[in-house]
Amino acid sequence: MGIVAGLDSSSEYTRIVVCDADTGAVLRQGYAQHPVEPKATEVDPQSWLLSLGEAAGSGLLEGVEAIGVSAQPHGMIPLDAQGGLVRPALVGNDRRAQVAAADLVDALGGRQAWAEAVGSVPGAAQPVAKLRWLARSEPEAAQQVAAVLQPHDWLVWQLLGRPARRTTDRGAASATGYWSAATGTYRPDLVEIALGHRCALPEVLGPAEAAGTTPEGLLISAGTGETMAAAFGLGVGVGDAVVSLGASGSVMAVHHEALADPSGMITSFADATGMHLPVVHTLNAVRALRGTAEMLGAGELAELSALALASTPGASGLVLLPYLEGERTPMLPHTAGTLSGLRRESMKPEHLARAAFEGMLCSLADALDVLRGRGVSVGRVFLLGAAAELPAVQAIAPSVFGAQVVVPQPADYAALGAARQAAWALGAARGTHSPAAPPRWQGAAAQVFEAGEEAAVGSAVRQQYAATREQVHPGAFPPVS
């Protein structure tokens, strides 16, 4: 069918993959750092275009017929009536809007009202909270805001030559805090509550729709947020969950409907295919492993992993509740971690190492249970992040999660998802592919691990963990059956 490209503009870099539109085979790749400070909370969006140009290099996009765009989540780009930038973009790592988010919760009548309205409770990262912060902290700038975009919306708009029509997709829209994945509509009244007045919002396109065509004839697909693009690039479907192991953790799964959760533990995103991506976050994942490694003088996490495998399931009765930075799932923002079960025979480095891995994975299994408790089917878990390569994680995770565990080969999955979307839009525009279903590309190369005979062992480990958690934090979760 042709050649397509996907670009992922993350918080630090642009990656581009050029793929065969029929098979998804990667033909060429490009990369460039953004010319901004990695930890910057305010960014001139032009830097993303400079990075894109550098990543495309000389001839990378030759022969490309369609481009898909994914970009960092939770950025907020305020535009004036002429389409000019009111102020630098506020990006996802800006946490100044924490008080503004709390104000918004009260302004609508509580967490349940927000969950029912848009599928999520406002957090500091979301554009709706950033608008509230802008209205309170920079009222003159807020008064000039006539339109609001997110990073992927802005990049698509620029690639198309800044047309009058601005677009987004349902995945990115669901992260704003003022678009409902359940109803597929904006809540402009929530923008007014946040900003003080209503403003123009981008048109939400369907998964196979094109945002437009450049003067050179290059089709630009709807694009989407980085999280949704990565899920699409991985090829996950109903019955699949994705567990990300960073310093903090997240669990998301493909589901057929949006989930409203007044507790705030579930954030109900839409995906890039017409389905839904409920997500549960934990504040502690690999940071618990690193803290344990420092305590034991283990150096690299590979050394900690080897130590853990010298222990046995259950870590000789040692249990680590890894709530080192407070916790979001369960909602315990001011708590600390707990090490329980200390006896003379358990006070060995290998048992503490094992307890750290089991504690991290049991905490993420708790997050999986939050989704399962709402009817989300999980039979297969994709495990992402450098820590997914650790032998201790691969040995323990299948039995603790109670599911097949897939560890994909490292790849630019967000860029691949954007390219797959471009192929879908190109085929739909030409009538060579159904707009109702995405092109079937080869799945990610991966290692697969089964729980097998260890399933009962994993259940025992979880019961030991749950008993400790319930003793220290009664009622935080229902008991594990």
Summary of the structure (lengths in Angstrom):
residues: 481
radius of gyration: 22.7
end to end distance: 50.6
largest distance: 73.8
contacts: 1795
relative contact order: 0.13
helix: 38%
strand: 23%
